[in-house]
Amino acid sequence: MKLSYHPKIAKFLLSHLKLYDCESKMVKLTMIARVTDGLPLAEGLDDGRDIQDADFYKQQAKSLFKNLSMGQIEASRMSVETGPYIFHYNIEGRVCYLTMCDRSYPKKLAFQYLEDLKNEFERVNGSQIETAARPYAFIKFDTFIQKTKKLYQDTRTQRNITKLNDELYEVHQIMTRNVQEVLGVGEKLDQVSQMSSRLTSESRIYADKARDLNRQALIRKWAPVAIVIGVVILLFWAKNKIW
């Protein structure tokens, strides 16, 4: 039995299927942070509305910023897989531009998107980046994030197809790693650092105890001699006083 649809219904279903396909691959999260201390500078305000566990992924992004600020991740550009998504980040001028997309979203477009954000962010806020003292000091940059994100939403537009075919901007050599591997390195280094600090503290305590024991041993060794000498001096002084 062959099913047939009214042309308007077919058009409606097709448009919604296309919309779903676009949204399933669109940019999910955008964050910008200072590399030197991991301070968040800007963020896409509506990011996370269409994904589950948005706070969980934002926390992972902040952990990536923290590891970068501590020098635990050396790559200036990297893709990091996490669940059904993938983080892409690009570091330019001590600022990290990060986005999270579906894994099926083209890597090349993701990094072109970050490049557009970087160019505008440096142009508008470049002179104030180092002096920013509070989180999300450039939250107004969200307007540009939203506008740019819409341009990259549909991978099939002529604009994005042209970018995908642009051979001047290749991303094949950008490393892709798993988020547990990346963040796990930081956790292990933190553990080593904590263990080293603990050992240093314990060594200091041991050294203090050793000095106390040596002092006590010297006192026990020489105290009787000092007492005898003291008694002799006292008797000698008393004898001279009497005579």
FENMOMO-V771004 format. One record per pair of residues at least 4 apart in sequence whose ideal C-beta (glycine too) atoms are under 8 Angstrom apart, sorted by the first residue. I is the first residue (numbers start at 1). J is the second residue. Records with the same first field share a line. If there is no record, write none. Layout:
# FENMOMO-V771004
I: J, J
This chain:
# FENMOMO-V771004
5: 9, 10, 13
6: 10
7: 11
8: 12
9: 13
10: 14
11: 15
12: 16
13: 17
14: 18
15: 19
16: 20
17: 21
18: 22
19: 23
20: 24
21: 25
22: 26, 153, 154, 155, 156
23: 50, 153
24: 102, 104
25: 101, 102, 104, 105, 155
26: 101, 102, 105, 149, 152, 153
27: 44, 99, 100, 101, 105, 110, 113, 149, 152, 153
28: 47, 48, 50, 51, 57, 85, 99, 100, 101, 102
29: 44, 47, 48, 51, 54, 57, 58, 61, 98, 99, 100
30: 43, 44, 47, 98, 99, 100, 117, 145, 149
31: 40, 42, 43, 44, 47, 58, 61, 62, 65, 98, 99
32: 40, 41, 42, 43, 95, 96, 97, 98, 117, 121, 138, 141
33: 38, 39, 40, 41, 62, 65, 95, 96, 98
34: 38, 39, 41, 69, 94, 95, 96, 129, 132
35: 65, 68, 69, 91, 94, 95, 96
36: 69, 94
37: 69
38: 62, 65, 66, 68, 69
39: 132, 135
40: 62, 65, 135, 136
41: 95, 125, 129, 132, 135, 136, 137, 138, 141
42: 121, 136, 138, 139, 141, 142, 145
43: 47, 136, 139, 142, 145
44: 142, 145, 146, 149
45: 139, 142, 146
46: 146
47: 54, 58
48: 54, 55, 57, 58
49: 54
51: 57, 85
53: 57
54: 58
55: 59
56: 60
57: 61, 82, 83, 85, 100
58: 62
59: 63
60: 64, 82, 87, 179, 183
61: 65, 87, 98, 100
62: 66
63: 67, 183, 186
64: 68, 73, 80, 87, 89, 98, 179, 182, 183
65: 69, 96, 98
66: 70, 186
67: 72, 73, 182, 183, 185, 186
68: 72, 73, 91, 96
70: 186, 189
72: 185, 186, 189
73: 78, 182, 185, 186
75: 175
76: 90, 91, 92
77: 89, 90, 91, 111, 174
78: 88, 89, 174, 175, 176, 177, 182
79: 86, 87, 88, 107, 110, 174, 175, 176, 177
80: 86, 87, 88, 89, 176, 177, 178, 179, 182
81: 85, 86, 87, 103, 176, 177, 178, 179
82: 86, 87, 100, 178, 179
84: 102, 103
85: 100, 101, 102, 103
86: 100, 101, 102, 103, 105, 176
87: 98, 99, 100, 179
88: 98, 99, 100, 101, 107, 110, 111, 114
89: 96, 97, 98, 99, 114
90: 96, 97, 98, 111, 114, 115, 118
91: 95, 96, 97
92: 97, 118, 122
93: 122, 126, 129
94: 129, 130
95: 118, 121, 122, 129
97: 114, 117, 118, 121
98: 114
99: 110, 113, 114
101: 105, 110
105: 109, 110, 155
106: 110, 155, 164
107: 111, 171, 174
108: 112, 163, 164, 166, 169, 170, 171
109: 113, 152, 155, 160, 163, 164
110: 114
111: 115, 169, 171, 174
112: 116, 152, 163, 169
113: 117, 148, 149, 152
114: 118
115: 119, 169
116: 120, 148
117: 121, 144, 145, 148
118: 122
119: 123
120: 124, 141, 144, 148
121: 125, 126, 138, 141, 144
122: 126
124: 138, 141, 144
125: 129, 138, 141
128: 132, 137, 138
132: 137, 138
133: 137
141: 145
142: 146
143: 147
144: 148
145: 149
146: 150
147: 151
148: 152
149: 153
151: 159, 160
152: 160
154: 160
155: 160, 161, 164
156: 160, 161
157: 161
158: 162
159: 163
160: 164
161: 165
162: 166
163: 169
177: 181, 182
178: 182
179: 183
180: 184
181: 185
182: 186
183: 187
184: 188
185: 189
186: 190
187: 191
188: 192
189: 193
190: 194
191: 195
192: 196
193: 197
194: 198
195: 199
196: 200
197: 201
198: 202
199: 203
200: 204
201: 205
202: 206
203: 207
204: 208
205: 209
206: 210
207: 211
208: 212
209: 213
210: 214
211: 215
212: 216
213: 217
214: 218
215: 219
216: 220
217: 221
218: 222
219: 223
222: 226
223: 227
224: 228
225: 229
226: 230
227: 231
228: 232
229: 233
230: 234
231: 235
232: 236
233: 237
234: 238
235: 239
236: 240
237: 241
238: 242
239: 243
